[in-house]
Amino acid sequence: MTRKAYDTDLNDQEWAKIEPYFSKHRTYKWPKRVLVNETLYVTKTGCQWRMLPHDFPLYLMVWSFFRRSMTTGWFQVNGR
Protein backbone atom coordinates (compact mmCIF):
# COMPACT_ATOMS: atom_id res chain seq x y z
CA MET A 1 0.00 0.00 0.00
CA THR A 2 1.31 3.46 -0.87
CA ARG A 3 1.50 5.91 2.00
CA LYS A 4 0.33 9.48 1.52
CA ALA A 5 2.35 12.42 2.80
CA TYR A 6 1.41 14.04 6.12
CA ASP A 7 2.20 17.51 7.46
CA THR A 8 4.30 15.90 10.19
CA ASP A 9 6.65 14.17 7.71
CA LEU A 10 10.27 15.19 7.42
CA ASN A 11 11.28 16.89 4.20
CA ASP A 12 14.35 15.70 2.26
CA GLN A 13 16.71 18.20 3.90
CA GLU A 14 15.58 17.28 7.42
CA TRP A 15 15.89 13.57 6.70
CA ALA A 16 19.39 14.03 5.23
CA LYS A 17 20.52 15.58 8.53
CA ILE A 18 19.32 12.74 10.75
CA GLU A 19 19.61 9.73 8.43
CA PRO A 20 23.22 8.94 9.50
CA TYR A 21 22.02 8.40 13.08
CA PHE A 22 19.73 5.61 11.91
CA SER A 23 22.12 3.93 9.45
CA LYS A 24 23.33 1.34 11.96
CA HIS A 25 19.84 0.59 13.23
CA ARG A 26 18.54 -2.91 12.54
CA THR A 27 16.75 -3.65 9.27
CA TYR A 28 12.97 -3.34 9.16
CA LYS A 29 10.33 -4.26 6.60
CA TRP A 30 9.57 -0.54 6.21
CA PRO A 31 12.16 2.15 5.40
CA LYS A 32 13.53 3.92 8.46
CA ARG A 33 12.37 7.27 7.13
CA VAL A 34 8.78 6.00 7.16
CA LEU A 35 9.17 4.73 10.74
CA VAL A 36 10.64 8.06 11.86
CA ASN A 37 7.79 9.93 10.16
CA GLU A 38 5.21 7.71 11.90
CA THR A 39 6.89 8.31 15.24
CA LEU A 40 6.81 12.05 14.61
CA TYR A 41 3.12 11.77 13.71
CA VAL A 42 2.37 10.25 17.12
CA THR A 43 4.51 12.71 19.07
CA LYS A 44 3.24 15.78 17.21
CA THR A 45 -0.47 14.89 17.10
CA GLY A 46 -0.80 13.02 20.39
CA CYS A 47 -2.42 10.11 18.54
CA GLN A 48 -2.53 6.80 20.39
CA TRP A 49 -0.25 4.13 18.92
CA ARG A 50 -3.19 1.85 18.11
CA MET A 51 -4.99 4.70 16.34
CA LEU A 52 -2.38 5.27 13.61
CA PRO A 53 -3.89 5.83 10.14
CA HIS A 54 -4.38 2.71 8.04
CA ASP A 55 -1.70 3.61 5.50
CA PHE A 56 0.96 3.48 8.23
CA PRO A 57 2.89 0.34 9.17
CA LEU A 58 1.37 -1.72 11.97
CA TYR A 59 1.43 0.25 15.21
CA LEU A 60 3.49 -2.45 16.97
CA MET A 61 6.28 -2.02 14.42
CA VAL A 62 6.29 1.77 14.81
CA TRP A 63 6.12 1.54 18.60
CA SER A 64 8.91 -1.04 18.68
CA PHE A 65 11.09 1.19 16.48
CA PHE A 66 10.37 4.18 18.75
CA ARG A 67 11.12 2.17 21.92
CA ARG A 68 14.42 0.87 20.55
CA SER A 69 15.36 4.34 19.36
CA MET A 70 14.63 5.83 22.77
CA THR A 71 16.71 3.26 24.64
CA THR A 72 19.69 3.94 22.38
CA GLY A 73 19.28 7.72 22.65
CA TRP A 74 18.48 8.43 18.99
CA PHE A 75 15.46 10.58 19.78
CA GLN A 76 17.13 12.68 22.46
CA VAL A 77 17.08 16.36 21.59
CA ASN A 78 20.28 18.39 21.88
CA GLY A 79 21.97 15.74 23.98
CA ARG A 80 19.41 15.93 26.78
MOPAC internal coordinates of N, CA, C and O (Angstrom, degrees):
PM7 1SCF
backbone

  N    0.0000 0     0.00 0     0.00 0    0    0    0
  C    1.4538 1     0.00 0     0.00 0    1    0    0
  C    1.5328 1   108.66 1     0.00 0    2    1    0
  O    1.2310 1   120.27 1   -44.63 1    3    2    1
  N    1.3123 1   117.08 1   135.37 1    3    2    1
  C    1.4506 1   122.06 1   177.73 1    5    3    2
  C    1.5207 1   109.56 1   -81.72 1    6    5    3
  O    1.2310 1   121.12 1   -42.35 1    7    6    5
  N    1.3136 1   115.46 1   137.65 1    7    6    5
  C    1.4534 1   121.46 1  -178.29 1    9    7    6
  C    1.5206 1   108.89 1   -96.77 1   10    9    7
  O    1.2310 1   120.53 1   -45.07 1   11   10    9
  N    1.3279 1   116.59 1   134.93 1   11   10    9
  C    1.4643 1   119.21 1   177.01 1   13   11   10
  C    1.5253 1   109.43 1   -83.56 1   14   13   11
  O    1.2310 1   120.71 1   -19.00 1   15   14   13
  N    1.3188 1   116.26 1   161.00 1   15   14   13
  C    1.4643 1   120.90 1   179.42 1   17   15   14
  C    1.5279 1   110.16 1   -79.36 1   18   17   15
  O    1.2310 1   121.09 1   -35.17 1   19   18   17
  N    1.3272 1   115.51 1   144.83 1   19   18   17
  C    1.4631 1   122.21 1   177.30 1   21   19   18
  C    1.5248 1   109.11 1  -119.98 1   22   21   19
  O    1.2310 1   120.58 1   -23.51 1   23   22   21
  N    1.3211 1   116.49 1   156.49 1   23   22   21
  C    1.4653 1   121.16 1   179.64 1   25   23   22
  C    1.5229 1   112.28 1   -60.61 1   26   25   23
  O    1.2310 1   120.01 1   155.89 1   27   26   25
  N    1.3108 1   117.59 1   -24.11 1   27   26   25
  C    1.4602 1   121.56 1  -178.25 1   29   27   26
  C    1.5248 1   113.09 1   -84.07 1   30   29   27
  O    1.2310 1   119.63 1   174.27 1   31   30   29
  N    1.3260 1   118.31 1    -5.73 1   31   30   29
  C    1.4677 1   121.78 1  -178.12 1   33   31   30
  C    1.5256 1   111.44 1   -69.08 1   34   33   31
  O    1.2310 1   121.51 1   -30.64 1   35   34   33
  N    1.3196 1   114.72 1   149.36 1   35   34   33
  C    1.4582 1   120.60 1   173.92 1   37   35   34
  C    1.5235 1   109.60 1   -74.20 1   38   37   35
  O    1.2310 1   120.81 1   -36.49 1   39   38   37
  N    1.3297 1   116.05 1   143.51 1   39   38   37
  C    1.4636 1   118.13 1   172.57 1   41   39   38
  C    1.5315 1   108.25 1   -84.14 1   42   41   39
  O    1.2310 1   120.10 1    -3.37 1   43   42   41
  N    1.3155 1   117.42 1   176.63 1   43   42   41
  C    1.4668 1   121.14 1  -175.69 1   45   43   42
  C    1.5242 1   112.65 1   -61.76 1   46   45   43
  O    1.2310 1   119.92 1   140.94 1   47   46   45
  N    1.3264 1   117.76 1   -39.06 1   47   46   45
  C    1.4642 1   120.92 1   179.99 1   49   47   46
  C    1.5279 1   111.30 1   -66.79 1   50   49   47
  O    1.2310 1   120.45 1   137.67 1   51   50   49
  N    1.3202 1   116.74 1   -42.33 1   51   50   49
  C    1.4678 1   120.38 1   178.87 1   53   51   50
  C    1.5289 1   110.75 1   -64.16 1   54   53   51
  O    1.2310 1   120.84 1   135.95 1   55   54   53
  N    1.3287 1   116.01 1   -44.05 1   55   54   53
  C    1.4606 1   119.74 1   179.83 1   57   55   54
  C    1.5280 1   110.73 1   -63.65 1   58   57   55
  O    1.2310 1   119.66 1   139.85 1   59   58   57
  N    1.3240 1   118.25 1   -40.15 1   59   58   57
  C    1.4644 1   121.48 1  -179.80 1   61   59   58
  C    1.5289 1   111.37 1   -59.75 1   62   61   59
  O    1.2310 1   120.27 1   147.65 1   63   62   61
  N    1.3295 1   117.08 1   -32.35 1   63   62   61
  C    1.4681 1   120.73 1  -179.76 1   65   63   62
  C    1.5258 1   112.51 1   -72.74 1   66   65   63
  O    1.2310 1   119.96 1   144.90 1   67   66   65
  N    1.3172 1   117.68 1   -35.10 1   67   66   65
  C    1.4655 1   118.92 1  -175.59 1   69   67   66
  C    1.5277 1   114.19 1  -103.29 1   70   69   67
  O    1.2310 1   119.99 1   167.50 1   71   70   69
  N    1.3158 1   117.62 1   -12.50 1   71   70   69
  C    1.4682 1   120.49 1  -177.89 1   73   71   70
  C    1.5304 1   113.27 1   -53.44 1   74   73   71
  O    1.2310 1   118.89 1   138.22 1   75   74   73
  N    1.3432 1   119.73 1   -41.78 1   75   74   73
  C    1.4709 1   118.93 1  -179.54 1   77   75   74
  C    1.5315 1   113.67 1   -57.77 1   78   77   75
  O    1.2310 1   119.83 1   151.28 1   79   78   77
  N    1.3096 1   117.94 1   -28.72 1   79   78   77
  C    1.4615 1   120.74 1  -179.65 1   81   79   78
  C    1.5278 1   112.07 1   -70.84 1   82   81   79
  O    1.2310 1   120.35 1   159.63 1   83   82   81
  N    1.3076 1   116.94 1   -20.37 1   83   82   81
  C    1.4591 1   121.12 1  -179.15 1   85   83   82
  C    1.5291 1   112.79 1  -105.17 1   86   85   83
  O    1.2310 1   119.67 1  -178.04 1   87   86   85
  N    1.3248 1   118.23 1     1.96 1   87   86   85
  C    1.4639 1   121.04 1  -175.12 1   89   87   86
  C    1.5248 1   112.89 1   -66.77 1   90   89   87
  O    1.2310 1   119.83 1   151.02 1   91   90   89
  N    1.3289 1   117.93 1   -28.98 1   91   90   89
  C    1.4628 1   120.18 1  -178.73 1   93   91   90
  C    1.5249 1   111.98 1   -95.51 1   94   93   91
  O    1.2310 1   120.80 1  -177.92 1   95   94   93
  N    1.3020 1   116.08 1     2.08 1   95   94   93
  C    1.4617 1   121.02 1   178.85 1   97   95   94
  C    1.5196 1   108.74 1   -68.51 1   98   97   95
  O    1.2310 1   120.17 1   -28.16 1   99   98   97
  N    1.3023 1   117.27 1   151.84 1   99   98   97
  C    1.4693 1   120.90 1  -179.01 1  101   99   98
  C    1.5275 1   111.68 1   -56.66 1  102  101   99
  O    1.2310 1   120.10 1   -15.86 1  103  102  101
  N    1.2989 1   117.41 1   164.14 1  103  102  101
  C    1.4575 1   123.07 1  -179.42 1  105  103  102
  C    1.5249 1   110.04 1   -83.71 1  106  105  103
  O    1.2310 1   120.94 1   -42.37 1  107  106  105
  N    1.3131 1   115.81 1   137.63 1  107  106  105
  C    1.4574 1   122.39 1   178.46 1  109  107  106
  C    1.5215 1   109.46 1  -122.31 1  110  109  107
  O    1.2310 1   120.97 1   -15.78 1  111  110  109
  N    1.3183 1   115.75 1   164.22 1  111  110  109
  C    1.4682 1   121.00 1   176.48 1  113  111  110
  C    1.5264 1   110.03 1   -64.26 1  114  113  111
  O    1.2310 1   120.37 1   144.80 1  115  114  113
  N    1.3182 1   116.90 1   -35.20 1  115  114  113
  C    1.4649 1   123.04 1  -179.33 1  117  115  114
  C    1.5233 1   109.43 1   -99.87 1  118  117  115
  O    1.2310 1   119.72 1   -30.07 1  119  118  117
  N    1.3328 1   118.14 1   149.93 1  119  118  117
  C    1.4666 1   120.67 1   176.26 1  121  119  118
  C    1.5334 1   110.75 1   -60.55 1  122  121  119
  O    1.2310 1   120.95 1   -32.88 1  123  122  121
  N    1.3138 1   115.80 1   147.12 1  123  122  121
  C    1.4670 1   120.08 1  -178.50 1  125  123  122
  C    1.5243 1   112.02 1   -62.06 1  126  125  123
  O    1.2310 1   120.59 1   146.66 1  127  126  125
  N    1.3148 1   116.47 1   -33.34 1  127  126  125
  C    1.4664 1   118.70 1   178.30 1  129  127  126
  C    1.5235 1   110.87 1   -61.16 1  130  129  127
  O    1.2310 1   120.11 1   139.43 1  131  130  129
  N    1.3172 1   117.39 1   -40.57 1  131  130  129
  C    1.4658 1   121.17 1   177.62 1  133  131  130
  C    1.5263 1   109.78 1   -62.97 1  134  133  131
  O    1.2310 1   120.08 1   135.50 1  135  134  133
  N    1.3270 1   117.45 1   -44.50 1  135  134  133
  C    1.4638 1   120.71 1  -179.30 1  137  135  134
  C    1.5302 1   111.55 1   -64.90 1  138  137  135
  O    1.2310 1   120.43 1   141.27 1  139  138  137
  N    1.3247 1   116.78 1   -38.73 1  139  138  137
  C    1.4699 1   119.57 1   176.08 1  141  139  138
  C    1.5261 1   109.58 1   -64.89 1  142  141  139
  O    1.2310 1   119.91 1   135.90 1  143  142  141
  N    1.3234 1   117.77 1   -44.10 1  143  142  141
  C    1.4669 1   120.65 1   178.91 1  145  143  142
  C    1.5226 1   111.68 1   -60.65 1  146  145  143
  O    1.2310 1   120.12 1   140.42 1  147  146  145
  N    1.3343 1   117.38 1   -39.58 1  147  146  145
  C    1.4702 1   119.84 1   179.46 1  149  147  146
  C    1.5215 1   110.65 1   -67.32 1  150  149  147
  O    1.2310 1   120.83 1   141.21 1  151  150  149
  N    1.3269 1   116.03 1   -38.79 1  151  150  149
  C    1.4652 1   120.28 1   177.05 1  153  151  150
  C    1.5219 1   110.09 1   -63.13 1  154  153  151
  O    1.2310 1   120.22 1   137.49 1  155  154  153
  N    1.3205 1   117.18 1   -42.51 1  155  154  153
  C    1.4643 1   120.53 1   177.56 1  157  155  154
  C    1.5219 1   111.05 1   -64.10 1  158  157  155
  O    1.2310 1   120.19 1   144.27 1  159  158  157
  N    1.3193 1   117.24 1   -35.73 1  159  158  157
  C    1.4634 1   120.87 1   177.61 1  161  159  158
  C    1.5252 1   110.09 1   -59.20 1  162  161  159
  O    1.2310 1   120.59 1   133.69 1  163  162  161
  N    1.3232 1   116.48 1   -46.31 1  163  162  161
  C    1.4708 1   120.51 1  -179.53 1  165  163  162
  C    1.5230 1   110.66 1   -65.21 1  166  165  163
  O    1.2310 1   120.21 1   133.68 1  167  166  165
  N    1.3353 1   117.20 1   -46.32 1  167  166  165
  C    1.4617 1   119.54 1  -176.17 1  169  167  166
  C    1.5289 1   112.57 1   -71.05 1  170  169  167
  O    1.2310 1   119.83 1   148.86 1  171  170  169
  N    1.3152 1   117.92 1   -31.14 1  171  170  169
  C    1.4676 1   120.10 1  -179.77 1  173  171  170
  C    1.5233 1   113.30 1   -83.08 1  174  173  171
  O    1.2310 1   120.10 1   147.17 1  175  174  173
  N    1.3328 1   117.41 1   -32.83 1  175  174  173
  C    1.4699 1   119.81 1  -176.54 1  177  175  174
  C    1.5187 1   113.01 1   -97.52 1  178  177  175
  O    1.2310 1   120.19 1   160.39 1  179  178  177
  N    1.3263 1   117.24 1   -19.61 1  179  178  177
  C    1.4580 1   120.14 1  -176.50 1  181  179  178
  C    1.5199 1   112.68 1    79.78 1  182  181  179
  O    1.2310 1   120.48 1  -168.56 1  183  182  181
  N    1.3021 1   116.68 1    11.44 1  183  182  181
  C    1.4666 1   122.60 1   179.44 1  185  183  182
  C    1.5322 1   109.93 1   -62.00 1  186  185  183
  O    1.2310 1   120.40 1   -36.46 1  187  186  185
  N    1.3092 1   116.84 1   143.54 1  187  186  185
  C    1.4610 1   120.41 1   173.78 1  189  187  186
  C    1.5248 1   108.63 1   -72.61 1  190  189  187
  O    1.2310 1   121.01 1   -31.65 1  191  190  189
  N    1.3421 1   115.67 1   148.35 1  191  190  189
  C    1.4639 1   119.76 1  -178.20 1  193  191  190
  C    1.5209 1   111.50 1   -55.15 1  194  193  191
  O    1.2310 1   119.93 1   137.40 1  195  194  193
  N    1.3127 1   117.74 1   -42.60 1  195  194  193
  C    1.4660 1   121.09 1  -176.79 1  197  195  194
  C    1.5298 1   112.59 1   -72.54 1  198  197  195
  O    1.2310 1   120.14 1   169.00 1  199  198  197
  N    1.3270 1   117.33 1   -11.00 1  199  198  197
  C    1.4588 1   121.46 1  -177.08 1  201  199  198
  C    1.5357 1   112.60 1  -101.77 1  202  201  199
  O    1.2310 1   120.04 1  -163.77 1  203  202  201
  N    1.3237 1   117.53 1    16.23 1  203  202  201
  C    1.4631 1   120.17 1   178.30 1  205  203  202
  C    1.5297 1   110.12 1   -59.49 1  206  205  203
  O    1.2310 1   119.88 1   -34.21 1  207  206  205
  N    1.3323 1   117.84 1   145.79 1  207  206  205
  C    1.4673 1   120.49 1   177.77 1  209  207  206
  C    1.5316 1   111.52 1   -55.71 1  210  209  207
  O    1.2310 1   120.86 1   -24.19 1  211  210  209
  N    1.3065 1   115.95 1   155.81 1  211  210  209
  C    1.4637 1   121.64 1  -174.51 1  213  211  210
  C    1.5235 1   114.27 1   -68.07 1  214  213  211
  O    1.2310 1   119.84 1   160.36 1  215  214  213
  N    1.3243 1   117.91 1   -19.64 1  215  214  213
  C    1.4655 1   118.21 1   179.51 1  217  215  214
  C    1.5263 1   112.09 1   -88.50 1  218  217  215
  O    1.2310 1   120.15 1  -173.46 1  219  218  217
  N    1.3272 1   117.31 1     6.54 1  219  218  217
  C    1.4570 1   122.55 1   175.29 1  221  219  218
  C    1.5254 1   108.86 1   -89.96 1  222  221  219
  O    1.2310 1   120.38 1   -17.80 1  223  222  221
  N    1.3469 1   116.89 1   162.20 1  223  222  221
  C    1.4673 1   118.69 1   171.40 1  225  223  222
  C    1.5326 1   109.39 1   -61.63 1  226  225  223
  O    1.2310 1   120.43 1   -14.02 1  227  226  225
  N    1.3134 1   116.78 1   165.98 1  227  226  225
  C    1.4597 1   120.17 1   177.24 1  229  227  226
  C    1.5223 1   110.20 1   -54.12 1  230  229  227
  O    1.2310 1   120.68 1   -40.42 1  231  230  229
  N    1.3256 1   116.31 1   139.58 1  231  230  229
  C    1.4598 1   120.43 1  -175.46 1  233  231  230
  C    1.5261 1   111.92 1   -58.00 1  234  233  231
  O    1.2310 1   119.50 1   145.75 1  235  234  233
  N    1.3245 1   118.56 1   -34.25 1  235  234  233
  C    1.4673 1   120.18 1   179.97 1  237  235  234
  C    1.5250 1   111.58 1   -63.36 1  238  237  235
  O    1.2310 1   119.99 1   144.84 1  239  238  237
  N    1.3191 1   117.62 1   -35.16 1  239  238  237
  C    1.4568 1   120.79 1   178.12 1  241  239  238
  C    1.5288 1   110.39 1   -68.81 1  242  241  239
  O    1.2310 1   120.41 1   136.54 1  243  242  241
  N    1.3271 1   116.82 1   -43.46 1  243  242  241
  C    1.4639 1   120.84 1   179.88 1  245  243  242
  C    1.5237 1   109.77 1   -66.26 1  246  245  243
  O    1.2310 1   120.32 1   135.25 1  247  246  245
  N    1.3267 1   116.99 1   -44.75 1  247  246  245
  C    1.4625 1   121.05 1   179.80 1  249  247  246
  C    1.5213 1   110.78 1   -63.14 1  250  249  247
  O    1.2310 1   120.15 1   137.75 1  251  250  249
  N    1.3207 1   117.33 1   -42.25 1  251  250  249
  C    1.4613 1   121.46 1   178.91 1  253  251  250
  C    1.5266 1   110.83 1   -62.51 1  254  253  251
  O    1.2310 1   120.41 1   137.27 1  255  254  253
  N    1.3334 1   116.83 1   -42.73 1  255  254  253
  C    1.4607 1   121.10 1   176.83 1  257  255  254
  C    1.5270 1   110.31 1   -61.08 1  258  257  255
  O    1.2310 1   120.40 1   134.42 1  259  258  257
  N    1.3283 1   116.85 1   -45.58 1  259  258  257
  C    1.4635 1   121.36 1   179.15 1  261  259  258
  C    1.5276 1   110.70 1   -61.35 1  262  261  259
  O    1.2310 1   120.18 1   133.63 1  263  262  261
  N    1.3269 1   117.27 1   -46.37 1  263  262  261
  C    1.4664 1   121.69 1  -178.24 1  265  263  262
  C    1.5243 1   110.47 1   -61.60 1  266  265  263
  O    1.2310 1   120.09 1   133.99 1  267  266  265
  N    1.3173 1   117.42 1   -46.01 1  267  266  265
  C    1.4703 1   120.40 1   178.57 1  269  267  266
  C    1.5298 1   111.06 1   -63.92 1  270  269  267
  O    1.2310 1   120.84 1   140.84 1  271  270  269
  N    1.3079 1   116.01 1   -39.16 1  271  270  269
  C    1.4642 1   119.99 1   179.43 1  273  271  270
  C    1.5212 1   111.32 1   -66.04 1  274  273  271
  O    1.2310 1   120.18 1   142.10 1  275  274  273
  N    1.3129 1   117.27 1   -37.90 1  275  274  273
  C    1.4683 1   120.91 1   178.64 1  277  275  274
  C    1.5261 1   111.22 1   -67.32 1  278  277  275
  O    1.2310 1   119.84 1   138.43 1  279  278  277
  N    1.3135 1   117.91 1   -41.57 1  279  278  277
  C    1.4645 1   120.21 1  -177.95 1  281  279  278
  C    1.5219 1   112.05 1   -69.31 1  282  281  279
  O    1.2310 1   120.00 1   155.98 1  283  282  281
  N    1.3163 1   117.61 1   -24.02 1  283  282  281
  C    1.4588 1   120.37 1   177.58 1  285  283  282
  C    1.5260 1   112.21 1   -94.95 1  286  285  283
  O    1.2310 1   120.05 1   175.48 1  287  286  285
  N    1.3207 1   117.51 1    -4.52 1  287  286  285
  C    1.4574 1   121.41 1   175.91 1  289  287  286
  C    1.5120 1   115.33 1    87.53 1  290  289  287
  O    1.2310 1   119.28 1  -170.54 1  291  290  289
  N    1.3314 1   118.98 1     9.46 1  291  290  289
  C    1.4618 1   120.65 1  -176.81 1  293  291  290
  C    1.5150 1   114.08 1   -68.70 1  294  293  291
  O    1.2310 1   119.88 1   154.52 1  295  294  293
  N    1.3205 1   117.84 1   -25.48 1  295  294  293
  C    1.4583 1   119.81 1  -179.10 1  297  295  294
  C    1.5237 1   112.71 1   -99.55 1  298  297  295
  O    1.2310 1   119.71 1  -169.37 1  299  298  297
  N    1.3179 1   118.15 1    10.63 1  299  298  297
  C    1.4565 1   119.83 1   177.19 1  301  299  298
  C    1.5231 1   108.78 1   -73.72 1  302  301  299
  O    1.2310 1   121.18 1   -41.65 1  303  302  301
  N    1.3133 1   115.35 1   138.35 1  303  302  301
  C    1.4609 1   120.87 1  -177.14 1  305  303  302
  C    1.5197 1   109.67 1   -97.05 1  306  305  303
  O    1.2310 1   120.61 1   -51.50 1  307  306  305
  N    1.3253 1   116.43 1   128.50 1  307  306  305
  C    1.4593 1   122.69 1   176.33 1  309  307  306
  C    1.5213 1   113.14 1    52.86 1  310  309  307
  O    1.2310 1   120.16 1  -145.49 1  311  310  309
  N    1.3013 1   117.30 1    34.51 1  311  310  309
  C    1.4596 1   120.82 1   176.45 1  313  311  310
  C    1.5114 1   114.78 1    73.64 1  314  313  311
  O    1.2310 1   119.86 1  -167.24 1  315  314  313
  N    1.3317 1   117.87 1    12.76 1  315  314  313
  C    1.4686 1   120.21 1   179.82 1  317  315  314
  C    1.4936 1   110.98 1   -97.46 1  318  317  315
  O    1.2310 1   120.10 1   180.00 1  319  318  317

